[in-house]
Amino acid sequence: MNNGGANHAVIGNQDSATIDVLLAAYNDLSINDVIGKQLAFVNFTSNLIINNLPPLSPKQLVIELLEDQAVTPELIKALKHLRSKGYKIECADIIKLDVLDQAPETWANYIPKLKARGITMLAEKVENYEIYEQCKELGFELFQGYFFAKPKILSGKKMSRNAMSVLQLIGKLNKTDVDFDDVINTISADVGLSYNLLRTLNSGMYAQMKKVDSVRQAAVTLGLNNLRNWINLLALGSLDDKPQILLETAMVRAKMCELLGEIITKKPAPDGYFTIGLFSVIDAFFDTPLENLIKKLGLSEELLSALLHYKGDKGKILRIAIHYQEDKLTKDDLANLEDYDINNQELTQAYLNGLYWSKEQTK
């Protein structure tokens, strides 16, 4: 879990950054809804570890000491005490290796010995599938990085029929001049997509006072923009050769963009923000360069410019969401957040709400 790079200009200090994330994740939302069965890696200052560690369950929490903290006898004593209570400590129970900084094969002789002592190996900054496969073969068990959100571009590889039909559907539905009836007819012609749409709308979370039993009724209930958002999501989810985490990443980013868009536009579900978040990883779904794909989708110049060059409000919000997910917020991002009057708590909440929403939809 991150706080968007722990940039002091936004959050005030490192202690409050960690506390903001923990309060939102453990109180405002259920931690299980946020991370599922995964481990939550949380940055702590030495001050929090020694004096003010919140009473959190150790079951899924991994304590990470921030890199700039001084290691003192008092801190070591506190960490030993936490381990005795069942907390996992990064560097003691889990060793994290930056595989961009140090080639993973240099650890080949040490990994079996470390694993024999009950230590779990985590590969950090895994940037592509090749490094992921290499680390997996060497014995790494945990991985951090957004390699799965990048395309595996293979020369000479043809797009599958399923992928082509999904891309054609998305392109047809997202043209700037698309007609309402055309959208309904296009969706209705796809039996599987129609079924999934109606099943979603009639689920416990989206159930209406009156049961939705046709695509036209769904369109009227949702409105054109929300309907297209759902169809885009369901269509990408139908690509069965992609990992679930890719779809979840796209969903989190799409919802985060939409929620931040609501803050700056003062409107519920503003047009385009969900779409740019979802389509920002469309290259990974189709293993094709982004610029080659989105030019086939008939998107407006505004969305094209936002996706390819991070231009305009939508582009700036997209870049903030991407950098927040990757824990790489820049000075430009911080300046844009200040211009939009979005504080750190709102940013964190948008991300966590996106996580919760994605988990709810993929249960």
Residue frames as qw, qx, qy, qz and C-alpha x, y, z in Angstrom:
[[0.000, 0.891, 0.455, 0.000, 0.00, 0.00, 0.00],
 [0.465, 0.108, -0.002, 0.879, 1.30, 3.48, -0.69],
 [0.026, -0.786, -0.385, 0.483, 0.51, 7.09, -0.01],
 [0.494, 0.846, 0.172, 0.101, 1.44, 8.30, -3.45],
 [0.619, 0.510, -0.207, 0.560, 5.16, 8.67, -2.92],
 [0.570, -0.623, -0.332, 0.421, 5.02, 10.18, 0.60],
 [0.360, 0.479, 0.076, 0.797, 5.63, 13.67, -0.81],
 [0.300, -0.386, -0.529, 0.694, 5.88, 16.05, 2.12],
 [0.066, -0.035, -0.155, -0.985, 4.44, 19.02, 0.20],
 [0.522, -0.307, -0.509, -0.611, 1.06, 17.34, 0.30],
 [0.719, -0.379, -0.582, -0.042, 0.96, 15.26, 3.44],
 [0.386, -0.856, 0.148, -0.311, 2.85, 17.33, 5.99],
 [0.208, -0.612, 0.751, -0.135, 4.95, 14.53, 7.51],
 [0.394, 0.203, -0.876, -0.188, 5.68, 10.84, 7.17],
 [0.105, 0.105, 0.868, -0.473, 3.82, 9.81, 10.31],
 [0.489, 0.388, 0.308, -0.718, 0.55, 11.36, 9.17],
 [0.480, 0.375, -0.586, -0.534, 0.98, 9.80, 5.72],
 [0.240, 0.048, -0.969, 0.042, 1.06, 6.28, 7.15],
 [0.189, 0.265, 0.712, -0.622, -1.77, 7.03, 9.57],
 [0.494, 0.371, -0.084, -0.782, -3.98, 8.43, 6.75],
 [0.495, 0.228, -0.753, -0.369, -3.54, 5.24, 4.72],
 [0.169, -0.042, -0.946, 0.275, -4.13, 2.94, 7.68],
 [0.300, 0.284, 0.509, -0.755, -7.23, 4.77, 8.88],
 [0.563, 0.348, -0.254, -0.706, -8.76, 4.72, 5.42],
 [0.487, 0.219, -0.815, -0.226, -7.90, 1.08, 4.78],
 [0.244, -0.086, -0.911, 0.321, -8.82, -0.35, 8.17],
 [0.138, 0.362, 0.578, -0.718, -11.65, 1.95, 9.25],
 [0.443, 0.420, -0.086, -0.788, -13.36, 3.56, 6.24],
 [0.761, 0.283, -0.462, -0.357, -13.07, 0.33, 4.24],
 [0.919, -0.297, 0.256, -0.034, -12.56, -3.28, 5.21],
 [0.147, -0.668, 0.661, 0.309, -8.91, -4.22, 4.68],
 [0.553, 0.076, 0.820, 0.129, -10.07, -7.53, 3.20],
 [0.520, 0.757, 0.383, -0.101, -12.06, -5.62, 0.60],
 [0.123, 0.914, -0.297, -0.248, -8.97, -3.59, -0.29],
 [0.031, 0.621, -0.768, -0.156, -6.28, -6.26, -0.54],
 [0.880, 0.077, -0.357, -0.305, -8.23, -9.54, -0.62],
 [0.946, -0.302, -0.016, 0.117, -5.92, -12.39, 0.43],
 [0.622, 0.542, -0.222, 0.519, -2.73, -10.49, -0.39],
 [0.572, -0.407, -0.310, 0.641, -0.20, -8.98, 2.02],
 [0.071, 0.969, 0.145, 0.188, -0.29, -5.24, 2.72],
 [0.659, 0.007, -0.150, 0.737, 3.19, -3.66, 2.76],
 [0.139, -0.950, -0.239, -0.147, 2.98, -0.42, 4.76],
 [0.468, 0.452, -0.296, 0.699, 5.73, 2.15, 5.25],
 [0.558, -0.777, -0.282, 0.074, 6.38, 3.08, 8.89],
 [0.149, 0.789, -0.383, 0.457, 8.65, 5.64, 10.52],
 [0.472, 0.074, -0.744, 0.467, 10.79, 4.61, 13.46],
 [0.222, -0.167, 0.375, -0.884, 8.67, 6.92, 15.62],
 [0.761, -0.089, -0.163, -0.621, 5.47, 5.01, 14.82],
 [0.774, 0.071, -0.628, 0.045, 7.15, 1.66, 15.37],
 [0.341, 0.125, -0.659, 0.659, 8.62, 2.65, 18.74],
 [0.098, 0.065, 0.475, -0.872, 5.77, 4.72, 20.16],
 [0.485, 0.290, 0.221, -0.795, 2.52, 4.70, 18.23],
 [0.126, 0.034, -0.892, -0.432, 1.93, 1.55, 16.18],
 [0.634, -0.107, -0.020, -0.765, -1.86, 1.34, 15.76],
 [0.532, -0.134, 0.793, -0.264, -3.50, -1.83, 17.16],
 [0.656, 0.407, -0.352, -0.529, -3.70, -3.61, 13.82],
 [0.956, -0.049, 0.277, -0.084, -4.02, -7.31, 13.13],
 [0.225, -0.621, 0.653, 0.369, -0.64, -8.80, 12.12],
 [0.782, 0.219, 0.583, -0.035, -2.28, -11.38, 9.84],
 [0.664, 0.591, 0.333, 0.314, -1.76, -9.57, 6.51],
 [0.001, 0.995, -0.098, -0.001, 0.40, -6.62, 7.53],
 [0.813, 0.090, -0.060, 0.572, 4.09, -6.35, 6.58],
 [0.253, -0.924, -0.023, 0.288, 5.95, -3.54, 8.33],
 [0.690, 0.447, 0.058, 0.567, 8.39, -1.68, 6.08],
 [0.403, -0.696, -0.085, 0.588, 10.80, 0.77, 7.68],
 [0.405, 0.914, 0.036, -0.013, 11.25, 3.88, 5.56],
 [0.825, 0.305, -0.120, 0.460, 14.72, 4.02, 4.03],
 [0.217, 0.668, -0.228, 0.675, 15.77, 7.31, 5.63],
 [0.676, -0.684, -0.013, -0.275, 15.15, 6.14, 9.22],
 [0.095, 0.626, -0.711, 0.307, 18.07, 5.76, 11.62],
 [0.829, -0.172, -0.530, -0.045, 18.51, 2.26, 13.04],
 [0.169, -0.609, 0.508, -0.585, 18.85, 2.57, 16.83],
 [0.128, 0.044, -0.947, 0.291, 18.90, 0.01, 19.66],
 [0.388, 0.231, 0.496, -0.742, 15.44, 1.29, 20.67],
 [0.640, 0.356, -0.277, -0.622, 14.10, 0.61, 17.16],
 [0.425, 0.237, -0.870, -0.082, 15.63, -2.89, 17.03],
 [0.093, 0.056, 0.843, -0.526, 14.04, -3.69, 20.39],
 [0.531, 0.318, 0.240, -0.748, 10.64, -2.49, 19.15],
 [0.605, 0.355, -0.540, -0.465, 10.91, -4.54, 15.94],
 [0.241, 0.134, -0.949, 0.152, 11.80, -7.69, 17.92],
 [0.294, 0.176, 0.660, -0.669, 8.77, -7.08, 20.12],
 [0.616, 0.370, -0.070, -0.692, 6.50, -6.76, 17.08],
 [0.491, 0.294, -0.785, -0.235, 7.88, -9.96, 15.56],
 [0.014, 0.021, -0.922, 0.386, 7.14, -11.78, 18.81],
 [0.450, 0.328, 0.458, -0.693, 3.51, -10.69, 18.38],
 [0.627, 0.361, 0.685, 0.086, 3.33, -12.17, 14.89],
 [0.342, 0.874, -0.021, -0.344, 4.02, -9.13, 12.73],
 [0.827, 0.273, 0.225, 0.436, 6.05, -9.65, 9.56],
 [0.189, -0.848, 0.165, 0.466, 9.04, -7.33, 9.18],
 [0.719, 0.685, -0.064, 0.102, 10.49, -6.52, 5.79],
 [0.279, 0.712, -0.593, 0.252, 14.22, -7.49, 5.80],
 [0.354, -0.360, 0.785, -0.359, 13.69, -9.95, 8.67],
 [0.655, 0.195, 0.692, -0.232, 10.85, -12.16, 7.41],
 [0.664, 0.664, 0.330, 0.094, 10.77, -10.94, 3.83],
 [0.414, -0.435, 0.320, 0.733, 13.81, -9.80, 1.85],
 [0.495, 0.812, 0.254, -0.178, 13.05, -7.35, -0.91],
 [0.552, -0.203, 0.442, 0.677, 15.42, -7.14, -3.88],
 [0.346, 0.778, -0.019, -0.525, 15.34, -4.27, -6.36],
 [0.779, 0.126, 0.534, 0.302, 15.83, -6.22, -9.58],
 [0.441, 0.876, 0.073, 0.179, 16.37, -3.05, -11.60],
 [0.165, -0.900, 0.395, -0.083, 19.30, -2.07, -9.41],
 [0.282, -0.471, 0.836, 0.008, 20.74, -5.58, -9.01],
 [0.577, 0.182, -0.661, -0.444, 20.36, -8.47, -11.44],
 [0.831, -0.319, 0.150, -0.430, 18.28, -11.24, -9.83],
 [0.925, 0.180, -0.323, 0.089, 20.70, -14.00, -10.90],
 [0.239, 0.566, -0.568, 0.548, 23.36, -12.57, -8.55],
 [0.528, -0.365, 0.479, -0.599, 21.21, -13.95, -5.72],
 [0.815, 0.110, -0.471, -0.320, 20.86, -17.43, -7.21],
 [0.553, 0.148, -0.749, 0.334, 23.23, -19.05, -4.69],
 [0.044, -0.132, 0.572, -0.808, 21.71, -17.30, -1.67],
 [0.594, -0.160, -0.159, -0.772, 17.97, -17.76, -2.30],
 [0.766, -0.148, -0.615, -0.115, 17.78, -21.50, -1.40],
 [0.437, -0.021, -0.635, 0.636, 19.66, -20.86, 1.87],
 [0.191, -0.102, 0.224, -0.950, 17.42, -17.93, 2.78],
 [0.690, -0.158, -0.344, -0.617, 14.25, -19.87, 1.96],
 [0.671, -0.082, -0.716, 0.172, 15.50, -22.76, 4.11],
 [0.212, -0.071, -0.554, 0.802, 15.53, -20.31, 7.03],
 [0.039, 0.663, 0.719, -0.203, 11.89, -19.42, 6.40],
 [0.024, -0.541, 0.046, 0.839, 12.62, -16.12, 4.64],
 [0.558, 0.651, 0.514, 0.009, 10.37, -15.11, 1.73],
 [0.374, -0.161, 0.353, 0.842, 11.98, -13.48, -1.31],
 [0.322, 0.815, 0.404, -0.261, 10.27, -10.49, -2.93],
 [0.487, 0.153, 0.380, 0.771, 11.32, -9.08, -6.30],
 [0.052, 0.791, 0.293, -0.534, 10.75, -5.32, -6.47],
 [0.219, 0.713, -0.264, -0.611, 10.46, -3.16, -9.62],
 [0.518, 0.110, 0.801, 0.280, 9.70, -6.06, -11.95],
 [0.215, 0.543, -0.118, -0.803, 9.32, -4.18, -15.22],
 [0.579, 0.336, -0.495, -0.555, 8.63, -6.88, -17.79],
 [0.953, -0.067, 0.002, -0.294, 7.51, -10.48, -18.20],
 [0.745, 0.395, -0.481, 0.239, 11.04, -11.72, -18.91],
 [0.056, 0.456, -0.621, 0.635, 12.34, -10.53, -15.53],
 [0.719, -0.251, 0.246, -0.600, 9.20, -11.91, -13.83],
 [0.963, 0.116, -0.209, -0.120, 9.76, -15.38, -15.30],
 [0.541, 0.447, -0.562, 0.438, 13.46, -15.27, -14.40],
 [0.228, -0.432, 0.529, -0.694, 12.70, -14.27, -10.78],
 [0.863, -0.135, 0.085, -0.480, 10.01, -16.91, -10.49],
 [0.890, 0.246, -0.375, 0.077, 12.43, -19.59, -11.70],
 [0.324, 0.470, -0.585, 0.576, 15.07, -18.46, -9.18],
 [0.423, -0.313, -0.786, 0.325, 12.65, -18.91, -6.28],
 [0.120, -0.047, 0.202, -0.971, 11.13, -15.50, -5.68],
 [0.012, -0.436, -0.895, 0.094, 7.59, -15.84, -4.31],
 [0.064, 0.831, 0.410, -0.371, 6.35, -12.25, -4.16],
 [0.447, 0.266, 0.369, 0.770, 6.52, -9.59, -6.87],
 [0.036, 0.802, 0.281, -0.526, 6.05, -5.82, -6.99],
 [0.153, -0.274, 0.494, 0.811, 5.85, -3.96, -10.25],
 [0.574, 0.520, 0.243, -0.584, 3.54, -3.15, -13.12],
 [0.102, -0.287, 0.822, 0.481, 4.99, -5.58, -15.65],
 [0.267, 0.376, 0.887, 0.018, 1.55, -7.18, -16.09],
 [0.256, 0.813, 0.341, -0.396, 0.13, -3.79, -17.17],
 [0.069, 0.659, -0.479, -0.575, 2.55, -3.58, -20.10],
 [0.861, 0.391, -0.052, -0.322, 2.06, -5.29, -23.47],
 [0.649, -0.272, 0.645, 0.298, 3.99, -8.38, -24.51],
 [0.532, 0.724, -0.137, -0.416, 4.72, -7.20, -28.03],
 [0.645, -0.159, 0.688, 0.292, 5.84, -10.06, -30.25],
 [0.262, 0.502, -0.434, -0.701, 6.67, -9.37, -33.87],
 [0.307, 0.114, -0.844, -0.425, 4.65, -11.41, -36.31],
 [0.060, 0.263, 0.895, -0.355, 2.02, -12.38, -33.73],
 [0.229, -0.363, -0.514, -0.743, -1.54, -12.03, -35.00],
 [0.378, -0.130, 0.431, -0.809, -4.39, -10.84, -32.82],
 [0.147, 0.191, 0.968, -0.065, -6.84, -13.62, -31.95],
 [0.148, -0.468, -0.639, -0.592, -10.38, -13.59, -33.35],
 [0.401, -0.700, -0.561, 0.187, -11.77, -12.98, -29.89],
 [0.362, -0.477, -0.074, 0.797, -9.45, -10.02, -29.35],
 [0.097, 0.106, 0.468, 0.872, -10.29, -8.59, -32.77],
 [0.244, -0.602, -0.664, -0.370, -14.03, -8.81, -32.13],
 [0.423, -0.685, -0.408, 0.431, -13.63, -7.16, -28.71],
 [0.302, -0.295, 0.135, 0.897, -11.55, -4.35, -30.20],
 [0.027, -0.313, -0.592, -0.742, -14.11, -3.81, -32.98],
 [0.338, -0.696, -0.631, -0.056, -16.91, -3.67, -30.42],
 [0.406, -0.608, -0.224, 0.644, -15.06, -1.16, -28.24],
 [0.224, -0.075, 0.341, 0.910, -14.24, 0.95, -31.29],
 [0.123, -0.488, -0.659, -0.559, -17.86, 1.01, -32.44],
 [0.396, -0.730, -0.548, 0.094, -19.25, 1.94, -29.03],
 [0.443, -0.620, -0.119, 0.637, -16.73, 4.73, -28.34],
 [0.343, 0.382, 0.376, 0.772, -16.97, 6.75, -31.55],
 [0.031, -0.192, -0.266, 0.944, -17.72, 10.40, -30.89],
 [0.432, 0.074, -0.240, -0.866, -20.76, 10.36, -33.19],
 [0.134, -0.123, -0.983, -0.026, -22.24, 7.06, -32.00],
 [0.497, -0.321, -0.254, -0.765, -26.04, 6.93, -31.88],
 [0.497, -0.275, 0.598, -0.565, -27.94, 5.74, -28.79],
 [0.907, 0.167, 0.135, -0.363, -29.85, 3.10, -30.76],
 [0.664, 0.537, -0.517, 0.053, -26.64, 1.93, -32.43],
 [0.061, -0.469, 0.763, -0.441, -25.12, 1.26, -29.00],
 [0.706, -0.060, 0.485, -0.513, -28.16, -0.74, -27.92],
 [0.887, 0.378, -0.099, -0.245, -28.25, -2.76, -31.15],
 [0.443, 0.590, -0.652, 0.176, -24.51, -3.48, -31.00],
 [0.256, -0.348, 0.770, -0.471, -24.71, -4.77, -27.44],
 [0.796, 0.094, 0.326, -0.502, -27.88, -6.76, -28.11],
 [0.780, 0.473, -0.367, -0.182, -26.16, -8.56, -30.99],
 [0.337, 0.399, -0.791, 0.319, -23.61, -10.02, -28.54],
 [0.746, -0.433, -0.428, -0.269, -25.46, -12.59, -26.43],
 [0.713, -0.180, -0.459, 0.499, -22.65, -13.10, -23.91],
 [0.198, 0.167, -0.182, 0.949, -22.14, -9.38, -23.38],
 [0.462, -0.433, -0.245, -0.734, -25.89, -8.76, -22.99],
 [0.785, -0.380, -0.489, -0.009, -26.13, -11.54, -20.43],
 [0.588, -0.104, -0.392, 0.700, -23.19, -10.23, -18.38],
 [0.027, -0.308, 0.017, -0.951, -24.56, -6.68, -18.46],
 [0.614, -0.454, -0.288, -0.578, -28.01, -7.70, -17.21],
 [0.792, -0.281, -0.490, 0.233, -26.52, -10.04, -14.60],
 [0.400, 0.072, -0.314, 0.858, -24.37, -7.18, -13.28],
 [0.233, -0.336, -0.049, -0.911, -27.27, -4.72, -13.11],
 [0.749, -0.391, -0.300, -0.444, -29.50, -7.25, -11.36],
 [0.612, 0.028, -0.643, 0.459, -26.84, -8.18, -8.80],
 [0.452, -0.668, -0.505, 0.309, -27.16, -7.21, -5.16],
 [0.366, -0.363, -0.042, 0.856, -24.98, -4.14, -5.55],
 [0.046, 0.090, -0.351, -0.931, -26.78, -2.69, -8.57],
 [0.005, 0.471, 0.878, 0.081, -30.28, -4.09, -8.13],
 [0.156, -0.199, -0.115, -0.960, -32.95, -1.53, -8.98],
 [0.501, 0.090, 0.483, -0.712, -36.48, -1.20, -7.63],
 [0.843, 0.385, 0.121, -0.355, -37.59, -2.85, -10.85],
 [0.749, -0.161, 0.553, 0.328, -35.71, -5.74, -12.44],
 [0.242, 0.674, -0.411, -0.565, -33.75, -4.82, -15.58],
 [0.752, 0.103, 0.651, 0.005, -34.61, -7.36, -18.26],
 [0.687, 0.638, 0.259, 0.230, -33.45, -5.79, -21.54],
 [0.580, 0.014, 0.069, 0.812, -30.44, -3.95, -22.93],
 [0.015, 0.626, 0.276, 0.730, -32.64, -0.95, -23.78],
 [0.560, -0.778, -0.240, -0.153, -33.88, -0.77, -20.19],
 [0.754, -0.343, -0.055, 0.558, -30.27, -1.01, -19.01],
 [0.399, 0.322, 0.178, 0.840, -29.34, 1.88, -21.30],
 [0.243, -0.748, -0.260, -0.560, -32.16, 4.03, -19.95],
 [0.726, -0.648, -0.204, 0.106, -31.27, 3.12, -16.36],
 [0.718, -0.290, 0.051, 0.630, -27.55, 3.82, -16.69],
 [0.170, 0.914, -0.096, -0.354, -27.41, 6.52, -19.34],
 [0.791, 0.587, -0.154, 0.077, -25.19, 6.33, -22.42],
 [0.156, 0.756, -0.566, 0.289, -21.90, 7.25, -20.72],
 [0.532, -0.411, 0.666, -0.324, -22.24, 4.77, -17.84],
 [0.930, 0.229, 0.224, -0.178, -23.48, 2.09, -20.21],
 [0.660, 0.660, -0.329, 0.140, -20.39, 2.45, -22.38],
 [0.144, -0.669, 0.653, -0.325, -18.16, 2.35, -19.30],
 [0.754, -0.182, 0.565, -0.282, -19.68, -0.97, -18.26],
 [0.899, 0.426, 0.081, -0.064, -19.54, -2.48, -21.74],
 [0.374, 0.759, -0.500, 0.185, -15.90, -1.43, -22.17],
 [0.354, -0.523, 0.697, -0.339, -15.12, -3.11, -18.85],
 [0.850, 0.044, 0.462, -0.250, -17.06, -6.30, -19.58],
 [0.783, 0.605, -0.138, -0.039, -15.56, -6.55, -23.07],
 [0.215, 0.700, -0.640, 0.234, -11.98, -6.31, -21.81],
 [0.541, -0.354, 0.666, -0.372, -12.83, -8.80, -19.07],
 [0.921, 0.245, 0.169, -0.249, -13.88, -11.31, -21.73],
 [0.532, 0.646, -0.543, 0.064, -10.27, -11.64, -22.93],
 [0.902, -0.409, 0.032, -0.131, -9.53, -14.89, -21.14],
 [0.850, 0.204, -0.205, 0.439, -5.79, -15.04, -21.80],
 [0.141, 0.641, -0.273, 0.704, -4.99, -12.16, -19.46],
 [0.365, -0.137, -0.754, 0.529, -4.34, -12.27, -15.69],
 [0.265, -0.777, -0.571, -0.032, -7.08, -11.10, -13.33],
 [0.424, -0.580, -0.145, 0.680, -4.73, -8.56, -11.79],
 [0.219, 0.079, 0.393, 0.890, -4.56, -6.68, -15.12],
 [0.202, -0.619, -0.591, -0.477, -8.33, -6.21, -15.17],
 [0.479, -0.723, -0.410, 0.281, -8.30, -5.16, -11.51],
 [0.418, -0.300, 0.066, 0.855, -5.53, -2.62, -12.20],
 [0.041, 0.310, 0.493, 0.812, -7.55, -1.16, -15.08],
 [0.353, -0.694, -0.591, -0.212, -10.67, -1.00, -12.91],
 [0.493, -0.609, -0.278, 0.556, -8.90, 0.69, -9.99],
 [0.302, -0.144, 0.214, 0.918, -7.33, 3.27, -12.30],
 [0.077, -0.461, -0.589, -0.659, -10.61, 3.92, -14.15],
 [0.415, -0.747, -0.520, -0.019, -12.57, 4.42, -10.93],
 [0.492, -0.485, -0.138, 0.710, -9.82, 6.54, -9.39],
 [0.184, 0.096, 0.347, 0.914, -9.80, 8.82, -12.45],
 [0.234, -0.601, -0.599, -0.474, -13.58, 9.10, -12.30],
 [0.499, -0.706, -0.433, 0.255, -13.59, 9.95, -8.57],
 [0.402, -0.357, 0.036, 0.843, -10.86, 12.58, -8.99],
 [0.066, 0.304, 0.514, 0.799, -12.76, 13.91, -12.00],
 [0.315, -0.727, -0.592, -0.146, -15.82, 14.35, -9.78],
 [0.461, -0.604, -0.234, 0.607, -13.77, 16.51, -7.40],
 [0.263, -0.250, 0.231, 0.903, -12.51, 18.90, -10.07],
 [0.093, -0.286, -0.598, -0.743, -15.70, 19.06, -12.17],
 [0.310, 0.046, 0.508, -0.802, -18.16, 19.03, -9.25],
 [0.730, 0.144, -0.252, -0.619, -20.25, 16.55, -11.27],
 [0.760, -0.187, 0.602, -0.154, -21.07, 12.87, -10.62],
 [0.737, 0.119, 0.608, 0.272, -19.39, 10.43, -13.02],
 [0.235, 0.780, -0.169, -0.556, -18.13, 13.08, -15.48],
 [0.866, 0.495, 0.042, -0.060, -17.73, 11.98, -19.10],
 [0.607, 0.687, -0.359, 0.177, -14.41, 10.53, -20.19],
 [0.220, -0.705, 0.604, -0.298, -12.52, 10.12, -16.90],
 [0.830, -0.147, 0.512, -0.164, -13.45, 6.47, -16.37],
 [0.849, 0.526, 0.055, 0.010, -12.69, 5.75, -20.04],
 [0.349, 0.790, -0.462, 0.201, -9.16, 7.17, -20.01],
 [0.451, -0.541, 0.662, -0.255, -8.29, 5.21, -16.88],
 [0.881, 0.096, 0.443, -0.137, -9.59, 1.98, -18.37],
 [0.774, 0.626, 0.017, 0.090, -8.01, 2.51, -21.79],
 [0.034, -0.874, 0.483, -0.042, -4.62, 3.52, -20.37],
 [0.427, -0.378, 0.821, 0.032, -3.78, -0.21, -20.08],
 [0.830, 0.408, 0.164, -0.343, -5.59, -1.37, -23.21],
 [0.436, 0.664, -0.599, -0.101, -2.22, -2.03, -24.84],
 [0.183, -0.346, 0.890, -0.235, -1.56, -4.76, -22.27],
 [0.715, 0.210, 0.514, -0.425, -4.92, -6.39, -23.01],
 [0.794, 0.583, 0.081, -0.153, -4.15, -6.63, -26.74],
 [0.725, -0.306, 0.369, 0.495, -0.33, -6.78, -26.65],
 [0.474, 0.613, 0.336, 0.535, -0.20, -3.93, -29.13],
 [0.301, -0.006, -0.164, 0.939, 1.34, -0.42, -28.76],
 [0.075, 0.597, 0.568, -0.562, -1.13, 2.03, -27.25],
 [0.164, 0.519, -0.176, -0.820, -0.91, 4.56, -30.07],
 [0.147, 0.062, -0.838, -0.522, -1.73, 1.87, -32.64],
 [0.071, -0.397, -0.908, 0.114, -4.82, 0.77, -30.73],
 [0.049, 0.607, 0.499, -0.616, -6.56, 3.92, -29.63],
 [0.140, 0.358, -0.346, -0.856, -6.44, 5.51, -33.07],
 [0.202, -0.137, -0.876, -0.415, -8.75, 2.67, -34.17],
 [0.100, -0.432, -0.815, 0.372, -11.32, 3.47, -31.49],
 [0.014, 0.653, 0.466, 0.597, -12.72, 6.71, -32.89],
 [0.404, -0.623, -0.447, 0.500, -12.12, 8.61, -29.66],
 [0.098, 0.985, 0.132, 0.049, -12.36, 12.39, -29.45],
 [0.506, 0.614, -0.298, 0.527, -9.19, 14.46, -29.87],
 [0.377, -0.718, 0.321, -0.490, -9.47, 15.36, -26.18],
 [0.910, -0.312, 0.248, -0.112, -9.30, 11.73, -25.08],
 [0.864, 0.381, -0.083, 0.318, -6.58, 10.88, -27.60],
 [0.224, 0.733, -0.321, 0.556, -4.45, 13.77, -26.34],
 [0.598, -0.617, 0.329, -0.392, -5.08, 12.75, -22.73],
 [0.981, -0.102, 0.164, 0.002, -4.14, 9.11, -23.31],
 [0.822, 0.387, -0.031, 0.417, -1.09, 9.66, -25.47],
 [0.389, 0.492, -0.192, 0.755, 0.32, 12.93, -24.11],
 [0.380, -0.486, -0.602, 0.507, -1.40, 13.52, -20.72],
 [0.055, 0.203, 0.127, 0.969, -2.82, 16.79, -22.01],
 [0.448, -0.468, -0.289, -0.704, -5.76, 18.67, -20.50],
 [0.538, -0.450, 0.423, -0.574, -7.50, 17.99, -17.20],
 [0.977, -0.014, 0.026, -0.210, -8.19, 14.35, -18.08],
 [0.754, 0.437, -0.389, 0.299, -4.59, 13.74, -19.07],
 [0.013, 0.579, -0.542, 0.609, -3.24, 15.30, -15.88],
 [0.742, -0.314, 0.331, -0.492, -5.63, 13.26, -13.73],
 [0.969, 0.184, -0.161, -0.036, -4.65, 10.09, -15.61],
 [0.529, 0.515, -0.506, 0.446, -0.94, 10.75, -15.03],
 [0.326, -0.514, 0.496, -0.620, -1.60, 11.39, -11.32],
 [0.909, -0.140, 0.156, -0.360, -3.53, 8.09, -11.05],
 [0.880, 0.333, -0.302, 0.156, -0.79, 6.12, -12.85],
 [0.307, 0.547, -0.533, 0.568, 2.00, 7.66, -10.78],
 [0.547, -0.452, 0.392, -0.585, 0.05, 7.15, -7.56],
 [0.983, -0.013, -0.018, -0.182, -0.49, 3.46, -8.33],
 [0.832, 0.322, -0.270, 0.362, 3.21, 3.10, -9.06],
 [0.599, -0.707, -0.109, 0.359, 4.29, 5.24, -6.08],
 [0.576, 0.068, 0.232, 0.781, 6.02, 7.73, -8.38],
 [0.070, 0.935, 0.343, -0.047, 4.25, 11.08, -7.91],
 [0.563, 0.254, 0.055, 0.785, 6.29, 13.91, -9.43],
 [0.129, -0.335, -0.220, 0.907, 6.59, 17.63, -8.67],
 [0.235, -0.059, -0.450, -0.859, 4.32, 18.33, -11.64],
 [0.431, -0.409, -0.786, -0.171, 1.71, 15.94, -10.21],
 [0.334, -0.465, -0.552, 0.606, 1.88, 17.70, -6.85],
 [0.011, 0.189, -0.070, -0.979, 1.50, 21.09, -8.53],
 [0.349, -0.209, -0.629, -0.663, -1.53, 19.84, -10.47],
 [0.423, -0.460, -0.766, 0.152, -3.09, 18.41, -7.29],
 [0.197, -0.400, -0.335, 0.830, -2.64, 21.78, -5.63],
 [0.154, 0.040, -0.341, -0.927, -4.19, 23.57, -8.62],
 [0.468, -0.295, -0.698, -0.454, -7.18, 21.18, -8.49],
 [0.413, -0.456, 0.377, -0.692, -7.43, 21.64, -4.70],
 [0.913, -0.117, -0.362, -0.146, -7.16, 17.87, -4.13],
 [0.322, -0.719, 0.552, -0.273, -5.58, 17.05, -0.79],
 [0.158, 0.356, -0.921, 0.015, -3.72, 13.87, 0.17],
 [0.411, 0.093, 0.783, -0.457, -6.66, 12.42, 2.05],
 [0.681, 0.500, 0.118, -0.522, -8.93, 12.80, -1.00],
 [0.447, 0.565, -0.650, -0.242, -6.25, 11.27, -3.24],
 [0.059, -0.220, 0.950, -0.212, -5.75, 8.30, -0.93],
 [0.535, 0.245, 0.608, -0.533, -9.51, 7.82, -0.57],
 [0.653, 0.534, -0.201, -0.498, -10.02, 7.84, -4.35],
 [0.334, 0.437, -0.831, -0.081, -7.41, 5.10, -4.71],
 [0.168, -0.049, 0.913, -0.368, -8.78, 2.96, -1.88],
 [0.613, 0.366, 0.356, -0.603, -12.36, 3.40, -3.10],
 [0.588, 0.514, -0.484, -0.395, -11.17, 2.26, -6.51],
 [0.134, 0.278, -0.944, 0.119, -9.61, -0.83, -4.93],
 [0.384, 0.147, 0.742, -0.530, -12.78, -1.59, -2.99],
 [0.645, 0.469, 0.030, -0.602, -14.96, -1.08, -6.07],
 [0.479, 0.461, -0.696, -0.271, -12.81, -3.36, -8.22],
 [0.030, -0.134, 0.956, -0.258, -12.88, -6.11, -5.59],
 [0.518, 0.278, 0.521, -0.619, -16.68, -5.86, -5.35],
 [0.651, 0.511, -0.188, -0.529, -17.09, -6.21, -9.11],
 [0.502, 0.434, -0.740, -0.112, -14.77, -9.20, -9.41],
 [0.473, -0.263, 0.722, -0.430, -16.11, -11.26, -6.50]]
